[in-house]
Amino acid sequence: MVSSYARNKEASQAKYISILNIIQGEVDPTQVHESLQRIRERKLVNFIEWGPASIQVALSKKSPYVQTAHRVSGLMLASHTSIRHLFSKCFSQYEKLRKKQAFLDNYRKFPMFADNDLSEFDEARDIIESLVDEYKACESPDYIKWGMEDPEQLLTSEGNASGVVDPNLAF
């Protein structure tokens, strides 16, 4: 699990894809419903435009076996497009290390990396790069069309995005 927050203008425009709240303890379901209604009405949470504002809530009783000091406890799990900034940072750090051939000697001791065959690393790099591109595309209203039209089209400043869709992943 990671936590990310908006440090710059681009990151502050990131959006939620979905949210799951797990609330344990003595909670009135009508209060939860009213709180969710206020969040939606005041637009306190920035959701993706291409899908429903998905805030799921699971209410549960307190465990009789675990003693807590509080009447209510909760956990929020959210899918948020700002995670792409973390992946981008890892990607750029990997690029720097790969350029210097750093830490590769330990891998070359194993048969699958013998003869300088580092295709596993290149494949993983490509996957992370496409993941960053897809999260960026998720922020645009036309994400549903992403990858369906021209696979060579790039993400523009207007938010139009497309990417390569794996033909093996048919719906």
N, C-alpha and C positions, 0 to 999 in steps of 0.2 A: 504494500500500500504506500502511496506517496501523497504528499500534499503540495499543491502548487498555488501560487497566487500571482496576480497581475503586477508585473514590474514595469511594463512599458505599455504604450498605447495599443500595440498590436495584441499583446497578451490580454489586455483588459476587454477586448472585443470577443474573447472566446465564449463558447456557449455550452450549456448543459445539454447532454443527449438524453439522459434519464437519471432519476434519483430514487433511491430506496431508503426509507427511514424505518428502522426497527426500534420500537419504543416498548420498554419493559417496565411494568409497574402499574400503579393505580391511575389510569388515564380515562377521562371521559371522551368517548369517540366523537361526540358532537363538538367538543372543543378542538379536537384535531381537524375535523372537517371545516370548521369556521376559520381556523388558522390557514389551512390550505387554500380556502376561498379568498382570503385576504392577500395571500401571496400571489395568486393568479390575477386578482383585480388590480392590484397596485403594480403588477409586473416587476416584482422584486427580484425575480430570477430570470436570467436571460437564456431562453431555450432556443434550440434550432428551429428554423422556420418550416422545414420540410416534414416535420412530424408533430405528433401531439405532445403537449407539455406533460410529460410522464413523471408524476410524483407518486410513487407507491408507498403506502404505509402499512406496516405489519405491527399489530398490537399484541403483546403477550403478557401473561401474568409473571410476577416475580417468582423466582425459584425458591422453594422452601428450604433448599439445602445451602444456598449462598446468602450470607448476611451482608447487606449493604447499608450505608449510612443515609442514602437518599431514597426518597419515595419513588422517584422515576429515574430511569437511565435510558440513554438512547444511543443509536449508532446511525450515521448517514453514510451510505455508499453512493457515489455519484460517478457517472461517466461524463467527462468534461473535455472539451477540445484543447484546453490549455496543456494537456499532457504532451502534446506534440513538441512543445518547447523543451521539455526534458529529453525527449527522444532526439531532437535536433542537437542538443548539447552533447549527448553521448555520441552521436554520429560524427560531429566535428572533432571530438576528442579522439575517436577511433581513427579518423582520417589522418590526424597529426601523428599518431603512433604508427600507423601503417606506412606512412611516408618515410619514417625513420627506420622501419623494419624492427621496431622495438618489441621485445618480449617474444619474438617468434622462434628463437632458438630452442626454447622448451618444447614447443610443438613439433619441431622438425625431428625430434627423437622418436616420434611415433610413426609407424608405417603409413598411416593414411595421409600424413603431411610430408612424407619423404619426397624427394625430387622436387622440392619447392612447390608442391601442389597445394595452394591455399584457396582452392575454389569454394570450400566450405565457408571461409571467412567472407569471400566476395558475395556469396549467395545470401548470407545473413545481412551483410551491408545493404544489399539491394532490397531486402525485405523491410528493413528499418526505414530506408529512404522512401519506399512506397507507403509505409505506414504514416510517416510524417505528411506526405502529400495528401493522403486520404483524410487525415484529421483536419488539414487545412481546407480541403474541399468541403468537409462537413459543415463548416461555418457559413458556406454560401447557400442562398435559397434554392439554387438549382442543382443541389447535390444528387437528387434522384437521377438526373441525367448524366452524372459523372461517369465517364468511361464508356458511355454507350455510343457517342457520336464519333469524334475523331480522336484516336488514342495518342496522336502526336500533339494535340492542343495543350498549351501550358496554362497554368493558373495565372490569371491576369489581375491587375489591381482592382478591377470591377467585381471580382469575386467569381467570375466564370471559371469553372474548373472541370477538368477531365483528366482521366488517367487510363492506365492499361488495366483491363479486366481480364483475369485469368479465364480462358475458355473452359477449363476443367471445372470451374465453379459455377455450374449451371443451376438455376433456380427452378 
